[in-house]
Amino acid sequence: MKLYSNEENKKLISLMTARGREPHSVVITGERGSGRKALAGYLAASLLCEDHSGKPCGKCKSCMMLEKGTHPDFITAEQNENGNYTLDSIRALVSDAVILPNEGRYKIYLIPDMDRSVNTATAVQNVLLKLVEEPPAHCVLILTAVTREIFLPTIVSRVFPLATEPCSQHDAEQWLTMKGCYGQDDIIRAVSVCGGNIGRCVEFIEGKDLPLAFECAKAAAEAMLENDEYSLLKAFFMCDGKKAAARQALVFLSEIMHGACLYALGVEPEKCCYKRGAELLASRYGSAWAEEIYALVRDHTGRVDANCNLSLTVNSLTARIVMVTRKYGGHF
Ligand SMILES: [Zn+2]
């Protein structure tokens, strides 16, 4: 029942429930891994807790069932194997919503990752429209997405918006340690790369693509420091045709460049996956260089998104970085 960070959200939820102004439709936004589902779970627990104190007591039957994931009135929509929602499953959810709750005062439906499939997002919202417009008194609908842009204006105007608040690195470390299944070195490394985003930290420790993408971005930053064109190209080819990892590597690299811009202006970035590299690049080439490289990396990330050929994109990026760096006195 413990929700890290999100102090403002907790206060808001507690105020709303204390005043009997519980929302019936909520949209939770935040980057992937930032705890949108945890916040949804906390909201559900606050609404269903038998204590009605505005925050989950963690002891009543309802809180215990939620903790175990067995509460019959907290229902998470199921995605198919492609991560999409079928219209039939959403229609079934809407018909189920008119039936009274089994245990508590509310029946709460969570539909996570509404933006997972852009193709079906609008159709899904059209099915949900009636539920959002005229919700039964016992029904609460919680939708999550990275940003609100995916939602239809008619939905946006009727929902209560919540956004996840970032965790501190200390909280993330504490949470990962409490899980008891990760080594301390892994935890420290993951938090230094992913900051307080717990979901990403877990992905970094358990997955393969995220660490690979980070190594690729780090090697690229180091090649720029060394003025080594061959190493730069080699760094970009570390992801070897893996589009998702290559894209993530560019995201990490743009974070490093953004960090370099800030360091060059005398500001320490709050979040940067490779602070040491960013600091060295800033002192070596300055802020104008970092801004240009940042724009280049973002532009090439867009090319990956637009399905341009991966090796052509990487070759073009390398050539442009070399050109810009020469302009700023680098001897590639
Ligand atoms: Zn309780």
Residues whose N, C-alpha, C, O or C-beta is under 5 A from the ligand:
A	BS01	ZN	C49 E50 D51 P56 C57 G58 K59 C60 C63
